Amino acid sequence: MRVRLGEDRFSAVLSAAVEKEAEADGEYAVVSDGPVVAVEQTVKSPAVGYFKASDAMVKVGDIVKEGDKIGEVVALGLANDVTAKEGGEVAEVCVVDGDSVEFGQRILVLRK
């Protein structure tokens, strides 16, 4: 099952036992028998300003650990660190060094 609300995404896979129970109850339907989908975590901007990448800008395929600094958002001379709250593989880089960003804007997407 995949759910997307704005920029946020969520994916889940039910075990066979739960699927059978749900079908028996008639409350749920199996949407897809496709492959297992990885869970994605979005790293968002903590403030309005300009994104300044860390010395080694992450790219798709890089592994990021919990607490790793991705860069910072600078506004009026003040820097706000952008860090990963969870670890994972970089699935998408949404901004580049020097881009203006809004509060809550996606910086990158991590896949677990």
C-alpha positions in Angstrom: 0.0 0.0 0.0 1.3 3.4 -0.8 0.0 6.7 0.5 1.1 10.2 -0.5 -0.1 13.4 1.1 1.5 16.5 -0.4 5.2 15.9 -0.2 5.0 13.2 2.5 5.0 9.5 1.5 4.2 6.3 3.3 4.4 2.7 2.2 3.4 -0.5 4.0 3.2 -4.2 3.3 0.9 -6.6 5.2 1.9 -10.2 6.0 -0.2 -13.0 4.4 -2.0 -13.7 7.7 -3.1 -10.1 8.1 -4.3 -10.0 4.5 -6.4 -13.1 4.9 -7.9 -11.7 8.1 -8.7 -8.4 6.5 -10.3 -10.1 3.5 -12.4 -12.2 5.8 -13.7 -9.1 7.6 -14.6 -7.5 4.4 -13.3 -4.2 5.6 -10.1 -4.0 3.5 -9.1 -5.0 0.0 -5.7 -6.0 -1.2 -4.6 -3.2 -3.5 -1.5 -4.8 -5.0 0.5 -8.0 -4.9 3.5 -6.1 -6.1 7.0 -6.1 -4.7 7.8 -4.9 -1.2 8.2 -1.1 -1.2 10.9 0.6 0.8 9.9 3.2 3.4 10.9 6.7 2.6 11.8 9.5 5.0 11.9 13.1 3.9 14.6 15.5 5.3 12.9 19.0 5.3 14.2 22.5 5.7 14.1 23.8 9.2 13.7 27.4 8.1 13.3 29.9 5.2 16.6 30.9 3.6 19.3 29.6 1.3 20.5 26.0 1.3 24.3 25.6 1.8 25.4 22.0 1.2 28.0 20.3 3.4 31.5 20.0 2.1 30.6 16.6 0.5 27.1 17.2 -1.0 25.1 13.9 -0.8 24.0 12.3 -4.1 21.5 9.6 -5.0 22.8 6.2 -3.7 24.8 7.7 -0.8 24.2 6.2 2.6 23.3 8.7 5.3 23.3 7.9 9.0 21.0 9.2 11.7 22.3 12.7 12.8 24.5 13.2 9.7 24.6 16.9 8.7 23.3 17.3 5.1 23.9 21.1 5.0 22.4 24.2 6.5 19.8 26.8 5.7 21.2 30.3 6.1 19.0 33.4 6.6 20.0 36.8 7.8 23.5 35.5 8.7 22.1 32.7 10.9 22.7 29.1 10.0 20.2 26.3 10.8 21.7 22.8 10.5 19.9 20.3 8.2 20.4 16.8 9.7 19.0 13.4 9.0 16.6 12.2 11.8 16.9 8.7 10.5 19.5 6.9 8.4 19.0 5.4 4.9 20.0 5.5 1.3 19.5 8.8 -0.6 16.7 8.2 -3.1 16.2 11.8 -4.3 18.1 15.1 -3.9 15.5 17.9 -4.1 17.8 21.0 -3.8 21.3 22.1 -4.7 23.8 24.4 -3.0 22.5 28.0 -3.2 18.8 27.2 -3.8 16.3 29.3 -1.8 14.1 27.1 0.4 10.9 27.5 2.4 10.2 26.1 5.8 9.3 22.4 5.5 10.5 22.1 1.9 12.0 18.7 1.0 15.8 18.8 0.9 16.2 15.1 0.2 14.4 11.8 0.4 15.9 8.8 2.2 14.9 5.1 1.5 15.2 2.5 4.3 
